[in-house]
């Protein structure tokens, strides 16, 4: 499918037969799209624009209720809800068009128009803003998302077979990853998902897919470390916020038993107190904040209230405060797994030595590699840097105003890079660095100074956890 769409002379997106207002919608979007230009991070007026303020987020578009309804009716058509249509248009060239009945609009203008409407801060009806996210994903540069982000997008779209929420996006990820995930419709659902999980983890050297697991068991043969991509988790999407609790480390794991995943982690924390409340997305958090005695959990990094539903505030044994899955209990452990973005809540399973993954969490003060590298030296603080439409982990010097990326962690400034490693070109948008060993040819997707042996030599306490 990748070759079909990418090599086509042009792609014609067929939205279906015309309706009584589809012509109004298409002409409105074409005109708007001709007024604006956009990059991943900003807008500006098109060179031949007539409406010189349409590009600004503050501009109220002069549309009647009938026009807004026509736009809404158009973007609610099934094409915008399907998984497979993502690669259809993402792999198409600039000559592609979107067609409804006999009328067509260049995709270039349609895309600019949708992005401009989505960027507006006021004046857009709520029913329109509610419908826009699915359409915007079709218009975004999805090659920047990586498989992790694409799986989240696909989970909210429709397809006939649930496994196509994976197979249907493989054309949008680097071939070094897609070549490790071979479509096989003969396998059971759990076996297909295991193959996809392990294929991605092997090629990316990341365990971020753990963040997409729900806390509810999917069945006796379903390990807790395996996401069920056929359902949509309504939990908090920390994934795009720009945290990295294990720094720029690669995953170190083994899956010798098909249901047991052994992972390397920093020594964990124990939960000693759990809030009696689950968070209400429409509620006032002030009483909860008063109970736990901290405003820090309500900072801008937690995004919007609607994403907090069902979470609890907890205390760990060393005094850290955490925003955790609602199913967390006293006695659960928190661990920072190498190659994973977010801290994990795990629970011991009976008398054996395995653990069940409960979900991802937010721990104030441990979201930027502190468990492995210690606190940031003054005057450095952790920040999220906007890059390519995403928030990525970064560090900010409050004295010099310098911004350093994850690969320039100030805590590693005095740690020499081993001579036997050389940096090579990276082809994965969610991988910060890629290194090759000069003698063995081994390739790692992390800072060599964050390999387990190097960490332990500098005093880090690591452990192996068996997730089942």
Residue pairs with C-beta under 8 A, 6 or more apart in sequence:
1 84
1 87
1 171
2 87
2 91
2 170
2 171
5 11
5 87
5 88
5 90
5 91
5 92
5 171
6 91
6 92
6 93
8 92
8 93
9 95
10 92
10 93
10 95
10 96
10 97
11 88
11 89
11 91
11 92
11 93
11 96
11 97
11 107
12 96
12 97
12 99
12 104
13 79
13 85
13 88
13 89
13 96
13 97
13 98
13 99
13 107
14 79
14 99
15 22
15 74
15 77
15 79
15 98
15 99
15 100
16 77
16 78
16 79
16 100
16 101
17 100
17 101
18 100
18 101
18 102
18 103
19 73
19 100
21 66
21 69
21 70
21 73
21 74
22 70
22 73
22 74
22 100
22 101
22 103
23 101
23 103
24 66
24 67
24 70
25 67
25 70
25 71
25 73
25 74
26 74
26 98
26 100
26 103
26 104
26 105
28 63
28 67
28 70
28 71
28 113
29 71
29 74
29 105
29 109
29 110
29 113
29 114
30 105
30 106
30 109
30 110
30 113
32 54
32 61
32 109
32 112
32 113
32 116
32 117
33 105
33 106
33 108
33 109
33 110
33 111
33 112
33 113
33 116
34 46
34 48
34 49
34 109
34 112
35 45
35 46
35 49
35 50
35 51
35 54
35 55
35 116
36 43
36 44
36 45
36 46
36 49
36 54
36 55
36 112
36 113
36 115
36 116
37 43
37 44
37 45
37 46
37 47
37 55
37 112
38 44
38 112
38 115
38 116
40 141
40 144
40 388
40 389
41 386
41 388
41 389
43 55
43 56
43 57
43 115
43 116
43 119
44 55
45 52
45 54
45 55
46 55
49 55
53 59
54 61
54 116
55 116
57 119
57 120
57 121
58 120
58 121
58 122
59 120
59 123
60 120
60 122
60 123
61 117
61 120
61 123
61 124
63 71
65 125
68 124
68 125
68 128
71 117
71 128
72 125
72 127
72 128
72 131
74 100
75 114
75 131
75 132
75 134
75 135
76 131
77 100
78 158
79 85
80 134
80 135
80 138
81 134
81 157
81 158
82 157
82 158
82 159
83 154
83 157
83 158
83 159
83 164
83 165
83 168
83 169
84 159
84 164
84 168
85 138
86 137
86 138
86 142
86 150
86 153
86 154
86 157
86 168
86 169
86 172
87 168
87 169
87 171
87 172
89 96
89 107
89 138
90 138
90 142
90 143
90 171
90 172
91 171
91 172
92 107
94 107
94 108
95 106
96 106
96 107
97 104
97 105
97 106
97 107
98 104
98 105
98 106
98 107
98 110
99 105
110 139
111 139
114 132
114 135
114 136
114 139
115 136
115 139
117 124
117 128
117 132
118 129
118 132
118 136
133 156
134 156
134 157
137 153
140 389
141 388
141 389
142 149
142 150
142 153
142 172
143 172
143 429
144 388
144 389
144 390
144 429
145 153
145 172
145 429
145 430
146 173
146 428
146 429
146 430
147 169
147 173
147 177
147 200
147 204
147 430
148 206
148 208
148 209
148 211
148 212
148 239
148 430
149 239
149 240
149 430
150 169
150 172
150 173
151 165
151 166
151 169
151 209
151 212
151 227
151 229
152 212
152 237
152 239
153 169
154 165
154 166
154 168
154 169
154 229
155 165
155 212
155 229
155 231
155 232
155 233
156 232
157 165
159 165
159 168
161 185
162 189
162 229
162 230
163 183
163 185
163 189
163 192
163 193
163 229
163 230
165 229
165 230
166 181
166 192
166 193
166 196
166 229
167 181
167 183
170 178
170 181
170 183
171 178
174 427
174 428
176 203
176 427
176 428
177 199
177 200
177 203
177 204
177 428
179 203
180 199
180 200
180 202
180 203
181 195
181 196
181 199
181 200
182 195
182 199
184 192
184 195
185 192
187 195
189 230
190 218
190 219
190 221
190 222
190 226
193 226
193 227
193 228
193 229
194 223
194 226
194 258
197 209
197 225
197 226
197 227
198 255
200 206
200 209
201 207
201 209
201 251
201 253
204 428
204 430
204 431
204 445
205 250
205 251
205 339
205 431
205 444
205 445
205 446
206 250
206 251
206 339
206 340
206 430
206 431
206 445
207 251
207 253
207 263
207 337
207 338
207 339
207 340
208 239
208 339
208 340
208 341
208 430
209 227
210 225
210 227
210 337
210 340
210 344
210 357
210 360
211 238
211 239
211 340
211 341
211 342
211 360
212 227
212 229
212 233
213 224
213 225
213 226
213 227
213 357
213 359
214 227
214 228
214 231
214 233
214 235
214 359
215 325
215 326
215 327
215 358
215 359
217 224
218 226
218 228
221 259
222 228
223 259
223 260
223 261
223 467
223 468
224 356
224 357
224 358
224 467
224 468
225 261
225 357
225 467
225 468
234 309
234 310
235 307
235 310
235 311
235 325
235 359
235 360
236 302
236 303
236 307
236 308
236 311
236 323
236 362
237 303
237 307
238 341
238 342
238 360
238 362
239 341
239 342
240 390
240 391
241 301
241 303
241 384
241 391
242 384
242 385
242 390
242 391
242 392
242 393
242 394
243 301
243 341
243 342
243 362
243 367
243 368
243 393
244 341
244 367
244 368
244 369
244 393
244 406
245 336
245 340
245 341
245 342
245 343
245 363
245 366
245 367
245 368
245 369
245 371
246 266
246 336
246 337
246 338
246 339
246 340
246 341
246 369
246 371
246 372
247 368
247 369
247 372
247 373
247 406
247 409
247 447
247 450
248 369
248 406
248 407
248 409
248 432
248 433
248 446
248 447
248 450
249 338
249 339
249 372
249 446
249 447
249 450
249 451
249 455
250 338
250 339
250 444
250 445
250 446
250 450
250 451
251 263
251 264
251 337
251 338
251 339
251 340
252 263
252 264
252 338
252 339
252 452
253 261
253 262
253 263
253 264
253 339
254 261
254 262
255 261
255 262
256 262
259 468
260 354
260 466
260 467
260 468
261 466
261 467
261 468
262 464
262 465
262 466
262 467
263 337
263 338
263 340
263 464
263 465
263 467
264 337
264 338
264 452
264 462
264 463
264 464
264 465
265 335
265 336
265 337
265 338
265 344
265 462
265 463
265 464
265 465
266 335
266 336
266 338
266 371
266 372
266 460
266 461
266 462
266 463
267 335
267 371
267 461
267 462
267 463
268 333
268 334
268 335
268 336
268 346
268 463
268 465
269 316
269 317
269 318
269 320
269 333
269 334
269 335
269 363
270 316
270 317
270 331
270 332
270 333
270 334
271 314
271 315
271 316
271 317
271 322
271 324
271 328
271 329
271 330
271 331
271 332
271 333
271 334
271 345
272 315
272 316
272 317
272 330
273 314
273 315
273 330
274 312
274 314
274 324
274 328
274 329
274 330
275 288
275 291
275 292
275 312
275 313
275 314
277 288
277 312
277 313
278 309
278 310
278 311
278 312
278 326
279 285
279 288
279 308
279 309
279 310
279 311
279 312
279 313
280 309
281 305
281 306
281 307
281 308
281 309
282 305
283 305
285 298
285 305
288 313
289 295
289 297
289 298
291 313
292 313
292 315
292 321
294 321
294 364
296 321
296 364
297 313
297 321
297 323
297 362
297 364
301 362
301 367
301 384
302 308
302 323
302 362
308 323
310 325
310 326
311 323
311 324
311 325
311 326
312 323
312 324
312 325
312 326
312 328
313 321
313 322
313 323
313 324
314 321
314 322
314 324
314 328
315 321
315 322
316 322
316 334
316 363
320 363
320 364
320 365
320 366
321 363
321 364
322 334
322 343
322 361
322 362
322 363
322 364
323 361
323 362
324 345
324 359
324 361
324 362
325 345
325 358
325 359
325 360
325 361
327 358
327 359
328 345
328 358
328 359
328 361
329 347
331 347
332 345
332 346
332 347
332 358
333 345
333 346
333 347
333 348
333 355
334 343
334 344
334 345
334 346
334 361
334 363
335 343
335 344
335 346
335 463
335 465
336 343
336 344
336 366
336 371
336 372
337 344
337 465
338 372
338 450
338 452
338 462
339 446
342 360
342 361
342 362
342 367
343 360
343 361
343 362
343 363
343 366
343 367
344 357
344 358
344 359
344 360
344 361
345 357
345 358
345 359
345 360
345 361
346 355
346 356
346 357
346 358
346 465
346 467
347 355
347 356
347 358
348 354
348 355
348 356
349 355
349 356
349 468
353 466
354 466
354 467
354 468
355 465
355 466
355 467
355 468
356 467
356 468
357 467
367 382
368 376
368 382
368 393
368 395
369 409
369 411
370 376
372 450
372 455
372 460
373 409
373 411
373 412
373 460
374 411
376 382
376 395
376 410
376 411
377 410
377 411
379 397
379 398
379 399
379 400
380 395
380 396
380 397
380 398
380 404
380 410
381 395
381 396
381 398
382 393
382 394
382 395
382 396
383 394
383 395
383 396
383 403
384 391
384 392
384 393
384 394
385 391
385 392
385 393
385 394
385 403
385 405
386 392
388 429
392 405
392 406
393 405
393 406
394 403
394 404
394 405
394 406
395 403
395 404
395 405
395 408
395 409
395 410
396 402
396 403
396 404
397 403
397 404
397 410
404 410
405 432
406 432
407 432
407 433
407 447
409 447
412 447
412 449
415 449
415 458
417 448
417 449
418 448
418 449
418 454
419 438
420 437
420 438
420 439
421 435
421 436
421 437
421 438
421 444
421 448
422 435
422 436
422 438
423 433
423 434
423 435
423 436
424 434
424 435
424 436
424 443
425 434
426 432
426 433
426 434
426 445
427 434
428 434
428 445
431 445
432 446
432 447
433 445
433 446
433 447
434 443
434 444
434 445
435 443
435 444
435 445
435 446
435 447
435 448
436 442
436 443
437 443
437 444
444 451
448 454
452 462
455 462
456 462
